[in-house]
């Protein structure tokens, strides 16, 4: 039962790229040890910091630029991102920052356009 909960938590976090093949192998081994209970959650966080690139932060200007680049309204943009129009508005004014998963999704839209979400 404990392992099923851990797997659910791992799926909910935003995937991060490894810094390279060697770091990917180290991180994969550490994940296996963590799942087996051989290393603590705190130690796993240290491996995350060591082996994974941080998610690039998205600023309010980035959100506006990405939305204008794909030529959609705030309402339609929110619909594609599966969030509320007020959230997009708050991101664009800087009242709120996109979380790691939303930031990753925004970077994907920035790189590939909205077609990847349709």
Rosetta constraint file for C-alpha pairs under 8 A:
AtomPair CA 1 CA 5 HARMONIC 6.63 0.50
AtomPair CA 2 CA 6 HARMONIC 6.49 0.50
AtomPair CA 3 CA 7 HARMONIC 6.22 0.50
AtomPair CA 3 CA 35 HARMONIC 6.93 0.50
AtomPair CA 4 CA 8 HARMONIC 6.35 0.50
AtomPair CA 5 CA 9 HARMONIC 6.33 0.50
AtomPair CA 6 CA 10 HARMONIC 6.18 0.50
AtomPair CA 6 CA 35 HARMONIC 7.77 0.50
AtomPair CA 7 CA 11 HARMONIC 6.30 0.50
AtomPair CA 8 CA 12 HARMONIC 6.48 0.50
AtomPair CA 9 CA 13 HARMONIC 6.78 0.50
AtomPair CA 13 CA 101 HARMONIC 7.21 0.50
AtomPair CA 14 CA 100 HARMONIC 6.34 0.50
AtomPair CA 14 CA 101 HARMONIC 5.02 0.50
AtomPair CA 14 CA 104 HARMONIC 7.43 0.50
AtomPair CA 16 CA 52 HARMONIC 6.10 0.50
AtomPair CA 16 CA 53 HARMONIC 6.29 0.50
AtomPair CA 16 CA 54 HARMONIC 6.91 0.50
AtomPair CA 16 CA 55 HARMONIC 6.63 0.50
AtomPair CA 17 CA 52 HARMONIC 5.72 0.50
AtomPair CA 17 CA 53 HARMONIC 5.68 0.50
AtomPair CA 18 CA 23 HARMONIC 6.19 0.50
AtomPair CA 18 CA 24 HARMONIC 5.38 0.50
AtomPair CA 18 CA 51 HARMONIC 5.70 0.50
AtomPair CA 18 CA 52 HARMONIC 4.33 0.50
AtomPair CA 18 CA 53 HARMONIC 5.85 0.50
AtomPair CA 19 CA 23 HARMONIC 5.97 0.50
AtomPair CA 19 CA 24 HARMONIC 7.19 0.50
AtomPair CA 19 CA 51 HARMONIC 5.93 0.50
AtomPair CA 19 CA 52 HARMONIC 5.67 0.50
AtomPair CA 19 CA 53 HARMONIC 5.89 0.50
AtomPair CA 20 CA 24 HARMONIC 6.07 0.50
AtomPair CA 21 CA 25 HARMONIC 6.26 0.50
AtomPair CA 22 CA 26 HARMONIC 6.31 0.50
AtomPair CA 23 CA 27 HARMONIC 6.02 0.50
AtomPair CA 23 CA 51 HARMONIC 5.04 0.50
AtomPair CA 23 CA 52 HARMONIC 7.66 0.50
AtomPair CA 24 CA 28 HARMONIC 6.02 0.50
AtomPair CA 24 CA 51 HARMONIC 6.76 0.50
AtomPair CA 24 CA 52 HARMONIC 7.99 0.50
AtomPair CA 25 CA 29 HARMONIC 6.23 0.50
AtomPair CA 26 CA 30 HARMONIC 6.22 0.50
AtomPair CA 26 CA 51 HARMONIC 7.50 0.50
AtomPair CA 27 CA 31 HARMONIC 6.12 0.50
AtomPair CA 27 CA 47 HARMONIC 6.33 0.50
AtomPair CA 27 CA 48 HARMONIC 7.14 0.50
AtomPair CA 27 CA 51 HARMONIC 6.17 0.50
AtomPair CA 28 CA 32 HARMONIC 6.39 0.50
AtomPair CA 29 CA 33 HARMONIC 6.33 0.50
AtomPair CA 30 CA 34 HARMONIC 6.06 0.50
AtomPair CA 30 CA 39 HARMONIC 7.72 0.50
AtomPair CA 30 CA 44 HARMONIC 6.83 0.50
AtomPair CA 30 CA 47 HARMONIC 7.13 0.50
AtomPair CA 31 CA 35 HARMONIC 6.13 0.50
AtomPair CA 31 CA 44 HARMONIC 7.19 0.50
AtomPair CA 32 CA 36 HARMONIC 6.21 0.50
AtomPair CA 33 CA 37 HARMONIC 6.22 0.50
AtomPair CA 33 CA 38 HARMONIC 5.10 0.50
AtomPair CA 33 CA 39 HARMONIC 5.88 0.50
AtomPair CA 34 CA 38 HARMONIC 5.67 0.50
AtomPair CA 34 CA 39 HARMONIC 4.87 0.50
AtomPair CA 34 CA 40 HARMONIC 6.38 0.50
AtomPair CA 34 CA 41 HARMONIC 7.16 0.50
AtomPair CA 34 CA 44 HARMONIC 6.75 0.50
AtomPair CA 39 CA 43 HARMONIC 6.23 0.50
AtomPair CA 39 CA 44 HARMONIC 6.92 0.50
AtomPair CA 40 CA 44 HARMONIC 6.27 0.50
AtomPair CA 41 CA 45 HARMONIC 6.28 0.50
AtomPair CA 42 CA 46 HARMONIC 6.55 0.50
AtomPair CA 43 CA 47 HARMONIC 6.48 0.50
AtomPair CA 44 CA 48 HARMONIC 6.21 0.50
AtomPair CA 45 CA 49 HARMONIC 6.27 0.50
AtomPair CA 46 CA 50 HARMONIC 6.18 0.50
AtomPair CA 47 CA 51 HARMONIC 5.84 0.50
AtomPair CA 47 CA 52 HARMONIC 7.96 0.50
AtomPair CA 48 CA 52 HARMONIC 5.43 0.50
AtomPair CA 49 CA 53 HARMONIC 7.63 0.50
AtomPair CA 49 CA 54 HARMONIC 7.87 0.50
AtomPair CA 55 CA 100 HARMONIC 6.43 0.50
AtomPair CA 55 CA 103 HARMONIC 7.50 0.50
AtomPair CA 55 CA 104 HARMONIC 6.89 0.50
AtomPair CA 56 CA 103 HARMONIC 7.23 0.50
AtomPair CA 56 CA 104 HARMONIC 7.62 0.50
AtomPair CA 57 CA 100 HARMONIC 7.72 0.50
AtomPair CA 57 CA 103 HARMONIC 6.48 0.50
AtomPair CA 58 CA 62 HARMONIC 5.87 0.50
AtomPair CA 58 CA 63 HARMONIC 6.89 0.50
AtomPair CA 58 CA 97 HARMONIC 7.40 0.50
AtomPair CA 58 CA 98 HARMONIC 6.79 0.50
AtomPair CA 58 CA 103 HARMONIC 5.78 0.50
AtomPair CA 58 CA 106 HARMONIC 7.86 0.50
AtomPair CA 59 CA 63 HARMONIC 6.47 0.50
AtomPair CA 59 CA 91 HARMONIC 7.80 0.50
AtomPair CA 59 CA 94 HARMONIC 7.36 0.50
AtomPair CA 59 CA 97 HARMONIC 7.14 0.50
AtomPair CA 60 CA 64 HARMONIC 6.43 0.50
AtomPair CA 60 CA 91 HARMONIC 5.50 0.50
AtomPair CA 60 CA 92 HARMONIC 4.48 0.50
AtomPair CA 60 CA 93 HARMONIC 6.01 0.50
AtomPair CA 60 CA 94 HARMONIC 5.06 0.50
AtomPair CA 60 CA 97 HARMONIC 7.50 0.50
AtomPair CA 61 CA 65 HARMONIC 6.02 0.50
AtomPair CA 61 CA 92 HARMONIC 6.62 0.50
AtomPair CA 62 CA 66 HARMONIC 5.99 0.50
AtomPair CA 63 CA 67 HARMONIC 6.13 0.50
AtomPair CA 63 CA 91 HARMONIC 6.80 0.50
AtomPair CA 63 CA 92 HARMONIC 5.81 0.50
AtomPair CA 63 CA 106 HARMONIC 7.50 0.50
AtomPair CA 64 CA 68 HARMONIC 6.06 0.50
AtomPair CA 64 CA 92 HARMONIC 5.70 0.50
AtomPair CA 65 CA 69 HARMONIC 5.98 0.50
AtomPair CA 66 CA 70 HARMONIC 6.45 0.50
AtomPair CA 66 CA 106 HARMONIC 7.55 0.50
AtomPair CA 66 CA 109 HARMONIC 7.41 0.50
AtomPair CA 66 CA 110 HARMONIC 5.61 0.50
AtomPair CA 67 CA 71 HARMONIC 6.23 0.50
AtomPair CA 67 CA 72 HARMONIC 6.21 0.50
AtomPair CA 67 CA 73 HARMONIC 7.53 0.50
AtomPair CA 67 CA 74 HARMONIC 7.57 0.50
AtomPair CA 67 CA 77 HARMONIC 6.79 0.50
AtomPair CA 68 CA 72 HARMONIC 6.53 0.50
AtomPair CA 70 CA 113 HARMONIC 6.33 0.50
AtomPair CA 70 CA 114 HARMONIC 6.86 0.50
AtomPair CA 72 CA 76 HARMONIC 6.03 0.50
AtomPair CA 72 CA 77 HARMONIC 6.06 0.50
AtomPair CA 73 CA 77 HARMONIC 6.03 0.50
AtomPair CA 74 CA 78 HARMONIC 5.99 0.50
AtomPair CA 74 CA 85 HARMONIC 5.88 0.50
AtomPair CA 74 CA 88 HARMONIC 6.38 0.50
AtomPair CA 74 CA 89 HARMONIC 6.98 0.50
AtomPair CA 75 CA 79 HARMONIC 6.26 0.50
AtomPair CA 75 CA 84 HARMONIC 7.59 0.50
AtomPair CA 75 CA 85 HARMONIC 4.99 0.50
AtomPair CA 76 CA 80 HARMONIC 6.33 0.50
AtomPair CA 77 CA 81 HARMONIC 6.26 0.50
AtomPair CA 77 CA 85 HARMONIC 7.78 0.50
AtomPair CA 77 CA 88 HARMONIC 7.71 0.50
AtomPair CA 78 CA 82 HARMONIC 5.90 0.50
AtomPair CA 78 CA 83 HARMONIC 5.02 0.50
AtomPair CA 78 CA 84 HARMONIC 5.44 0.50
AtomPair CA 78 CA 85 HARMONIC 5.14 0.50
AtomPair CA 78 CA 87 HARMONIC 7.72 0.50
AtomPair CA 78 CA 88 HARMONIC 6.14 0.50
AtomPair CA 79 CA 83 HARMONIC 6.22 0.50
AtomPair CA 79 CA 84 HARMONIC 7.15 0.50
AtomPair CA 79 CA 85 HARMONIC 7.72 0.50
AtomPair CA 80 CA 114 HARMONIC 7.45 0.50
AtomPair CA 80 CA 117 HARMONIC 6.61 0.50
AtomPair CA 80 CA 118 HARMONIC 7.36 0.50
AtomPair CA 81 CA 102 HARMONIC 7.98 0.50
AtomPair CA 81 CA 105 HARMONIC 7.72 0.50
AtomPair CA 81 CA 117 HARMONIC 7.97 0.50
AtomPair CA 83 CA 87 HARMONIC 6.70 0.50
AtomPair CA 83 CA 88 HARMONIC 7.58 0.50
AtomPair CA 84 CA 88 HARMONIC 6.72 0.50
AtomPair CA 85 CA 89 HARMONIC 6.19 0.50
AtomPair CA 86 CA 90 HARMONIC 6.09 0.50
AtomPair CA 87 CA 91 HARMONIC 6.16 0.50
AtomPair CA 87 CA 96 HARMONIC 7.65 0.50
AtomPair CA 88 CA 92 HARMONIC 6.17 0.50
AtomPair CA 89 CA 93 HARMONIC 6.25 0.50
AtomPair CA 90 CA 94 HARMONIC 5.96 0.50
AtomPair CA 90 CA 95 HARMONIC 4.94 0.50
AtomPair CA 90 CA 96 HARMONIC 5.25 0.50
AtomPair CA 90 CA 97 HARMONIC 7.83 0.50
AtomPair CA 91 CA 95 HARMONIC 6.22 0.50
AtomPair CA 91 CA 96 HARMONIC 5.05 0.50
AtomPair CA 91 CA 97 HARMONIC 5.53 0.50
AtomPair CA 91 CA 98 HARMONIC 6.53 0.50
AtomPair CA 98 CA 102 HARMONIC 5.41 0.50
AtomPair CA 98 CA 103 HARMONIC 5.51 0.50
AtomPair CA 99 CA 103 HARMONIC 5.89 0.50
AtomPair CA 100 CA 104 HARMONIC 6.15 0.50
AtomPair CA 101 CA 105 HARMONIC 6.25 0.50
AtomPair CA 102 CA 106 HARMONIC 6.07 0.50
AtomPair CA 103 CA 107 HARMONIC 6.22 0.50
AtomPair CA 104 CA 108 HARMONIC 6.30 0.50
AtomPair CA 105 CA 109 HARMONIC 6.30 0.50
AtomPair CA 106 CA 110 HARMONIC 6.06 0.50
AtomPair CA 107 CA 111 HARMONIC 6.18 0.50
AtomPair CA 108 CA 112 HARMONIC 5.90 0.50
AtomPair CA 108 CA 113 HARMONIC 7.36 0.50
AtomPair CA 109 CA 113 HARMONIC 4.49 0.50
AtomPair CA 109 CA 114 HARMONIC 5.57 0.50
AtomPair CA 109 CA 116 HARMONIC 7.44 0.50
AtomPair CA 109 CA 117 HARMONIC 8.00 0.50
AtomPair CA 112 CA 116 HARMONIC 6.62 0.50
AtomPair CA 114 CA 118 HARMONIC 6.62 0.50
